[in-house]
C-alpha cells in the first residue's frame, strides 16, 4: 500500500499517476477534501505516533510526500516514521525560482522574522500572498497597518480567516492561480506598498510575483522555504515520479513471486505516434493512449507532451520493461511525427537512436536502427488512424528518439554489431518477457548474422564479459563482432553458430560450468542442473588421484571449492580430463566438419589447452 500526503497541485498529480497505474493508495490531507480519485481519502493531522500506527496497520510500503514545502511538522513526522517503519519515501518537490540577488526581493528565514520587520517598516498597505494559515503571524500588524490577505476562494478558507479575526474587507478570495493581469490589477486596486510571499515554484506562480515586483518597482518580501529532511528519493515532475515508481516496482512495490512483463521500445514509440497524431488532429494531447499489441491485447501509456505544431507533434512516454534488466526501463522514449508531401511513411533518426553501420541487421547500412517489426507496427497504426479520423495525408515522417539513448547504448552490445550512436527500437511481440530465452537468442542471432555479413569466419563464444576478457588476449587478431556471449545455453548457441556457417568456432568456459558440460548438460543454468559431485569424484579416480584427494572432493558442497583441493593449472590432469569431456560433448553437437576448440578458463588464465 502507498500513503500519499497531498493537498497540493503535486498531490493531485501523484493521484493521477497512481490511478493510471492502478496502484492502491491512501490520499491524506490535513482537512477534508473531495477528490474524484481511485485512492481512499483520509483527513486529519497525523503526529509521529499516529503515522507509525497507521503505516503499520495498513502495511504501507511507500510514502509519497507531496505536501506543501512549508509543512515542516508533517515532513519531519514523515521522516521519523520512515526510519521507524523502514519505509521508503519519495518527495515530490517544487522547483524553485532563483531569487537570490534579484532586485526588489528581500529574504526572511521565518514568518515571525518577516512580521517583526514589517512592524518596524514604514509600509502602511500590505498585500499578503502567503496563504490563509499564515494569517496569525501577521494579525498584530492589523492594529496599525492595512493588511490584505489573498486566500483561496473556498468556504473553508474564508471561515478560517474570519476565525482569525480578519474582517471581510481585508479578505481577497480568488482562484488558486490568478492571471498576471489579475494580480497586477489587485496591486493597483489596493495601492499595495509591499508584497508578501513564500518561496515556491511555478505551481505557486512565484515567477509572476517576481516580475510584477520589478514592473511596479514594488518590494517583494519572501520567506525562504525550510530545509527538508534527507528523503530516499526526490522528484520534481510527474515524469520523474513515474520513472521512480517504475524503478520501485522492482523492489518495495513488487507484489507476488512471479516476474512482471513489460512493453518493448517499439510499443512505446507506437504510443507516442498515436498521441502525436491525435494531438495534431484535436489541437491538444491526450493524457493517455491505448495501443494494440500484435496478439490483440492492449496497453495504456501515460503521455508527456513536448511540442505541438499544425503539422507536427512530439511527446514521450516512460518505458516499463517489467522485471527484465532492460537498460531502458524507467527511461523516456519519444517520437516526433510530421505530415510530409512525399508519399509513404519515412523513418528518420532521432536523438539517441543508433544508425546501422554493418550489414546483416535486416536493414540497409545508414538507416536508423528501427527494426522491421516496429516499422510495420507503426506504419499500420498510422494507416489505421488516418482511416478512423478520415484524414488524407500523402505521407508521414516518423522520428523516434531516446533522450539518454547514446549513453545507454554503451551498456549494450549495439556498438559490437554496428549500431552506432544510440539504441535500437526493437520488439516483435510488443512485450518484454523477463529473462526470456527468445530475447536472448534474438540477440545472439543478430550478432552471428552481423559477424557473417562482415566476412568473419572465426568466432569466440564465451559465457560473459569475464571469460571474454581472458580470451581476447589469445584472439587479439579478431575484430570485436567475433566475440559473442552464450550465457548458459552452450548447445543452442553452438547450433546457431553452426547454421550461420562459421568455419572456426572457439568456446571458452569457466570451471564451474565446465563440470556440468562435461557430464553432457548443454544448458548449464543452475535452475536446470547442479554439479554432480559423484561425477567429479569419478574423473579424479580415473586420473589416478590418491584416496586423500578423493575423500576431500566428496565433502565439497560448492563446485568451485574443488580448486582448493586440486589447484587449477595446465599441469593438473583433472582439468585436462574435464576439458576433453567438454570438447567431446560439443563435438557431438557440431560434427567433425567444423574446426572447434574448447578453452577451459581459470580465474584469470587459460587452463586448457
N, C-alpha and C positions, 0 to 999 in steps of 0.2 A: 504494500500500500504506500501511496505517496501523500505527503502532507504539504499543502501549498499555503503560504502566508501571502495574501493578496491585498485587495482593496485599492489597487493602483492600476494604471494602464498596463504595466508589465504583468500584473497578476492576471488580467483578462487574457493577455497573450499566452501566458502559461496554460490557462484553462483551455484555450482554443487548441493548442498543440496536443495536450493530453486527451482531449475529446477526439481529435484526429487519430491519435494512436490507440484509442480505446483502452487507455490505462486507467485503472480505478484510483480515485484520489479524493481527499478532503480539501475543501477550499475554506480557509479560515480568515475571518475578518474581525476586527475589534467590535464593530457594531453590525447589526443585522442588515444584510443587503439581499436584494432579489436579483439573481443572475440566472439566465437560461443556459445552464451548463449541465453536463452529464455527471460531474462530480457532486459530492454531498456538501452542501453549505453548512458551516458551523460558525458560530459567532461568540464573542466574549473574550476578554483578555485572559491570556494564559501565562501564569508565572512559571518559574522553573519546575516546581513540584508538579503542577497540573500538566505541564507539557510532557514531562518524563512519564507520568502515569498514562497519559493519552497515547503516546507513542508505543509504550509497552503493551497496552491493552489492544491497540489496533494493529500491532505488528508493522509499524511504519519502517520502511527500509530506505526511504529517501525523503529529505526535506528540501523543498524549493522555496527559498526566501525571496519573494518579490515584493515585500513590504516597502513602505516609504523609507528613503535613506535616513531620515531623522527619527525613525522609531528605534532609538538606541536601546531602550529597555528590552524590546522584543528581540532585536538582533543578538543581544548578549544572552538572553534566555535560550534562543535557538542554538547558539554556540555551546553553551553549557550542556544542553540536552543532547547535542550530537556527541559530545565527549562521553557522557554518562551512558548513553544507549548505543554508542558506536554506530551512529547513523551518518551517512554521507550527506553533505549539504551543497546544493547548487545555489549560489547567489545570483539573481537576475538584477544586475546593476544598471544604473542610468549613466550613459556617457555624459560627462560634464563639459561645459564650455570653458575654455581658457580665459580666466578673468584677471589673473594677477598682472598688475601693471596697466590695466585698462583704465583710461581716463574716466573720471566721474564715479568710479567704483571704490567703495570703502568696505573692507572686510572685517567681520567680527567672529569670534570663536563661539559665541553663545547668544541667546536671545536676551538674557539679563544684562549682558555687557552692552548690547545694542540699545536696550531700553534706557540704561543709565546714560549713555552718550546722547540719546535723543532728549532726555530730560535737561541736559546741560546745553543743548544746541539752541540756536535762535529760531529753528523751524517751528511754524505755527500750524501749518496744514500738512498732514502726513497721509500717504496712501500705502496701506499695508497689503501685500500680496502673499503673505506668509501662511495663510490658512486659518480656519476657524479655531483650531486647537491651540494656536499661539496667542490668542487674544489676551489671556490672563497676564502674559508678560508685559503687555502694553496698557493694561487697564488704568494704572496710576497716571499715565500720561493724559488721559481724557479730562482730568481736572483742569489742566492749564492749556491744552492744545486740542485742535480738532484732528482726530484720528479716524480715517475712513477705512473700513475693512472690506475688501473684496473677498466674498466667500462663494462657495458652491451654491447654486440655485436649487436647494433641496429643503424640504420641510425640516429635516433633521438638523442640517447646518444652521438654518435660521433660528430654530428653537434653542440650539446650543449657544449661539451668540447672545440671544436675549437672556439666557440663564446667567451669562457672564456679566449682565448689566449694561449691554450696549443698546442704545436707542436705535430704532429702525432707520432714522435719518442718516445714521452713520454706517449702515449696512448696505453693501452693493452686491446683491446676489446675481451672479452671471453664470454662463455656461463654463464648462471646465477649461476650454481653450478658446478664449476670445481672439478675434482677428486683431492684427496690429493696429488697424484703424480704430477699432473699438476702444482699445487701451489708450490710444492717443487722444481720442475724444473724451475719455474719462479723466485723463490728466488735466485737460483744458477745463472741463466742467467744474472740477472741484478746486482748481488752482493749486494743485499739489506742489509743495516745495522740496519734497524728498520722497523717494520711492523705496519701499522695504521689500526684500525678497529673501528666499533661501537659495543656496547654491543648488542648481539642478540642471537637467539636460533639456532635450527637445520636448519631452513629454510635459515639462513644466514651463514651456515656451520661454525659457530663460534667455536665449539669444535675442528674442524680440525685446525683452526688457532692457538689455544692454544697449541695443540700437536706439531705442526710444530715449534712454537717458542721455545718450550722446546727441541725438537730434534736438532735444529740448533743453540741452545744457543743464540737465537735472541730476542731482546726486542720487546714486543708486547704492543703498546700504545693504550689504549681503551677509547673512550668517553662513559661514562655510560648513559643509557637511561634516558630520563627525566621522572619526576613523572607525571602520567596521572591524569585527574580528576576522581572523585569517581562516576563511572557509575553504573547504576542499576544492571547489570549482567556482569560478566567476565567469559569467557570460554577460554580454552587452547587447544582445539582439535575439529575436525569436529564432533566427537562423542558427546562431551559435548554441542556443538552448536545445534545438532539435539535434544538432550534431552531438552535444554532450549526452543527451538521453539515449541516442543510438549506441554510444560507447558504453553507457552504464547498463544497457540491456544485456551486455556480455558478462556483467558482474552482479552488482547489487540488485538489479531489476530482473535478473534471469529467473525464469519460472520453469519448473519441471526438470526432467533429466535429459530430455531429447535435445537435439541440435536444431536451432531455428534456421529456416531457409530465408533467403533474401532475394533481391532483384538485381539483374545484371546492369552494367553500364548502358547497354543498348536500350533497355527498358526505361532507364532514367532519361536518356536523350529523347526517346519517343514521347514521354510525358511532357517534356519541355516543348517539343514540336507542337503537340496538341494544344498546350496552354497558349503558346505564341500565336497559333492560327486563330484561336478563339478571341484572343486579345485584339488582333488586327480587325477582326470582323465586328466585335462588340465594343471596341474602343476602351476596354479595361480587362485586366487579367482576372481569371477565376482564382478563387482561393485554393481550390483543389481540382485535380482532374483524375478521371478513371481511364485506364488504358487496358485493352485486351491483350492477354498473353497468347502465344501460339496455340496453347491447349484449350483455349476458350474461356478460361477463368480471367478475372480482372484484378488489377492492382490500383490502389489510390495513392496519389502523390501530393504532398503539400507544395504549393508553388510560391517561389520568391521572385517577384517581378524585378526586372532590371531596366529595360528600355522599351518604349513603345512609340513607333512612328507610323504614318499612314500605310506604308507597305513593308514594314519590317518590325520585328519584336525580338526580345531576348529575355530569358529567365533561367533560373536554376532550381534544382531540387537537391535534397540531401540523400545520398545513397545509403540504403540499408542492405548490407550484404549478409544479414543474419549472423550466424556464429562462424562463418567462414573467415579465415585470416586474410581477407582481401585488403590490399593496401588502400583501396578507395572507400572502404567502409567509413561512413560518417563524413565523407567529403562532398564538396559541391560538384555537381555535374550540371552543365548548362548547354543551351543551344540557342542560336540565333537563326531565324528564318527570314527570307526576303522574297517578295514577288519579283520575278525577273521576266524579261521578254523572251529569252531563249527557252524553247520548249523543253520539257523534261524536268527531272529532279537532279540537281547537281550538288555533290558533297564537296565542301571546301574545308580546309584545315583551320581549326580554331586554336586558341591558346591552350597549350598543354596536351594537344593531340599529336601523336607521333606521325612521321612520314615514312613510307615504305622505301627502303634503300637496297634491299636484297630481293631477288626473285624467289618464288616458291611459297608466297603467302596468300595465294588466291586473288591477289590484287596487283596491278601493274606498279612497277617502280615509279616513285614520285607521287603516288596517290596518298591522301590522308588515310591513316590506319583505322578506318571504319569498316569492319568485316562485312562480308556479303549478307549474312543473316540479318544484322541490324539495318543494313541498307534496304533490304527487301521489306522488313517490317515497317520502317519509316515511310518508304515510298507508298506502300499500301495504305498506311494511315492517312497520308496527305490526300490520296485519291478518294478515300472514304469520306474525309472531312469536306472536300470540295463537293461531293455528291450530297452529303447531308445538309450543308448550308447553301446549296445551289449556287456555288461560286465557280466562275470560269477564270482560270489563270493559265497563261502559256507555260509557266514553269516556276520552280522554286529553287532557291539556293539554301542549302542546309549546312550550317556551320556549328558543329558540336564543339564544346570547349570544356576543359577541366582546369580551373584556376591553378591548382597545385600539381598539375599533371607532369610537368617537366621534372620536378624534384622527386615525385613519387615513382616515376619511371626508373630512377636509379636503383630502386629497391626490387625491380623485376628483371626478367630475362629479356626484356624488349631490346636493349642495345645489342645483345648477343645474336638475336635473329634479324637484326637490321631494321628495327623500328626505332627511329632516332628522334629525339627532341620531345618526347612525350609518351603518353599511354595509348593503348588501343581501345576502341569501342567494340566490345565483343559480346557474345551471348547468342545461343541458338534457341534455348527453351524459354528465355526470359527470366529464369530463376537461377539463383546461386544455391547450389546444394553443398553444404559444408563438407569440406574434405572429400569431395566426390572423386571416384575413380575416373568418371567421364571428363571432368575438368582437367585432371592430371594428364590423362592420355591425349587429350586435345592439345595441351601444351607441348607434350613430347613429340607428337606428330608434326606440329608446326616446326619445332626445332630440327627434326630429322629432315623434313621437306626443304627447309632453308639450306641446311648443310649440303644436301644432294644438289640443289639448284646452283650452288656455288662451286660445284665440281669437286667437293670434298669426298675422298674415297675412304679415309680412315677416321674413325671416331673414338672417343674415350668416354665410356659410361661410368659414372660414379654415383655413390649414394647421395652425396650432397657437397656442399662447399668445402668442408674439411678434407675429404678424400680427394676432391678435385685439386686443391692446393698442393697436396703431396705429389700427385701425378703430373702436374703442369711442368715440374722440373724435368721429368722424363720425356715429356712431349712438347717441349718448348717450340718446336718447329711447326706445330699445328695451329691454325687460326682459332679465334675464340668460339665460333659457332660449332667447332668439332667436339666441344665438351658439353655433355648432356647428362642431367641427373635422372636416375631411375627410382630413387626413393627406396621402397621395399619391393617393387614389382620387377624382379630380375627377369623372370620368364617372359612376361608380356612385352617388356621393353626390348628384350633380345629379339623377339619375333617381329616387333615393329621395325627394328633396325635391319633385320634380315630381309623383310619385304621391301624396305626402302632401297635395297641394292648396294649396300656398302661392301667393299672388298676386304677391309680390315676392321675388326671390332675388338677393342680393348675394354676390359671391365675391371674396375677397382672396387675392392670390398674390404671393410674392416673386419677384425677377427670375430666379434660378436655375431654379426650377420652371416659370416662365412661358416660358422659352426652349424647354422640352420641350413644354409645352401648345400653344404657338403652332404647332409643327410637326404637331400633331394627336394627340399622345400623351396620352390621358386618364388613364393611370396613370403618375405621374411618379417612381415609385420607382427608385433608382439601380441596383437589381438587374435592372430591366426595360429601362431605356433610359438612354443617356448623351446629353449635349448634343451636337448636331451643329454643329460649328464652321462647316462649309461653309454651313449654313442661315443662321447669323448673318451670315456674310460676304455672302450674297445679299441679306439685309434691308438691311444697311448700304449696299450698292451701289445698291439700289433707292431708298434715301433720299438718294442723291447725295453720300455722304461721300467725301472725297478719297482718292486711292490710298495715301497715307501711313497713313491710319487703317485702310484695308482690309488692308494688309500687316501691321500690328500685330495686328489681330484674328486673322489666320491663324496667328500664332505662339503664341497662348494655349493652355494645356492645361487650365485650370480655368475654367469658365463665368463665375464671378463676377469673374474678372480683367478682364472687358470694362469694368467700371465705372471701372477705372483708365485706360481709353482713351477711353471715352465716359462722362463723369460722369452718374450717374442724376439726372435732373431733369425737371420738367414741360416744359422748353423743348426737350429732346432728342427730335427726330423719330424717332430709332431706337427708343426705348422706347414712343413712341406707336404706332408700327407694330407692335411686338411685342404690345402690349396689344390692339390692334384684331384681330390674328390670333387671339389667345386668346379674345376675345369671340365671334368668328365660329365657332370650334370648339365653344364651349359652347352657342351658339345652335342649332347643328345637333343637339345633344342635347335641348334644351328645347323647341325650336319657337318660333314667333313669338307665341304667345298669352301667354307669361309675361313679366312686366316683369323684365328681367335687367340687372344692371350689374356689370362687372368692374373691380376696383381693382388696379392694379399698384403694388406696395409696394417702397420702398427700405428702407434700414436702420431708419429711424425716421419715415418720412413716406410720404405717398401721391404716387406719380409720375404716375399716370393714373387717372381723368380729372382 
